[in-house]
């Protein structure tokens, strides 16, 4: 499997909260608007594979590249 090339980020931001998907989508949209990247072509969305995240990304940032990330318990067990 070939890995997609992703450019080094020029801005890094994280949007996280425990809430319903529609409220979270509003939070993501507000952050994209604040950064003026709502229509930028070089936006990347990181997700864990959950369908709702990709649906949210397609709605809020349809031009964004998607990157699947998954950290499992076994892969982090050596971290302190």
VENTA-V736460 format. One record per residue. RES is the residue in one small letter. PHI is phi in degrees with one decimal (999 if undefined). OMEGA is omega in radians with two decimals (999 if undefined). Layout:
res & phi & omega
RES & PHI & OMEGA
RES & PHI & OMEGA
This chain:
res & phi & omega
x & 999 & -3.14
x & -87.1 & 3.12
x & -83.4 & 3.10
x & -70.3 & 3.06
x & -82.8 & 3.12
x & -122.7 & 3.14
x & -66.4 & 3.07
x & -61.5 & -3.10
x & -70.8 & 3.03
x & -99.0 & 3.05
x & -134.6 & 3.05
x & -117.7 & 3.09
x & -145.2 & -3.14
x & -126.4 & 3.02
x & -120.3 & -3.10
x & -147.2 & 3.05
x & -174.3 & 3.04
x & -99.8 & -3.09
x & -165.8 & 3.12
x & -64.7 & -3.07
x & -60.1 & -3.10
x & -68.7 & 3.09
x & -68.9 & 3.10
x & -62.9 & 3.11
x & -59.8 & 3.09
x & -62.4 & 3.12
x & -65.7 & 3.11
x & -64.6 & 3.13
x & -61.8 & 3.12
x & -63.0 & 3.12
x & -67.6 & 3.10
x & -63.0 & 3.09
x & -64.5 & -3.13
x & -60.4 & -3.14
x & -85.2 & -3.11
x & 57.7 & 3.13
x & -120.3 & -3.10
x & -56.9 & 3.13
x & -117.7 & 3.14
x & -67.1 & -3.09
x & -84.5 & -3.07
x & -109.8 & 3.12
x & -102.7 & 3.10
x & -123.5 & 3.08
x & -109.6 & 3.06
x & -96.1 & 3.13
x & -144.2 & -3.10
x & -95.4 & 3.12
x & 101.8 & 3.12
x & -66.1 & -3.07
x & -58.7 & -3.09
x & -64.1 & 3.12
x & -67.5 & -3.13
x & -68.5 & 3.06
x & -64.7 & 3.10
x & -61.6 & 3.14
x & -61.2 & 3.14
x & -63.8 & 3.14
x & -80.2 & -3.03
x & -84.1 & -3.09
x & -132.5 & -3.03
x & -61.8 & -3.12
x & -86.5 & -3.04
x & -72.1 & 2.97
x & -77.5 & 3.10
x & -107.8 & 3.10
x & -127.8 & 3.13
x & -83.7 & 3.05
x & -125.0 & 3.14
x & -148.6 & 3.06
x & -111.5 & 3.14
x & -101.5 & 3.14
x & -58.0 & -3.11
x & -67.9 & -3.12
x & -79.3 & -3.14
x & -108.0 & -3.02
x & -64.9 & 3.13
x & -87.0 & -3.12
x & -85.1 & 3.09
x & -126.8 & 999
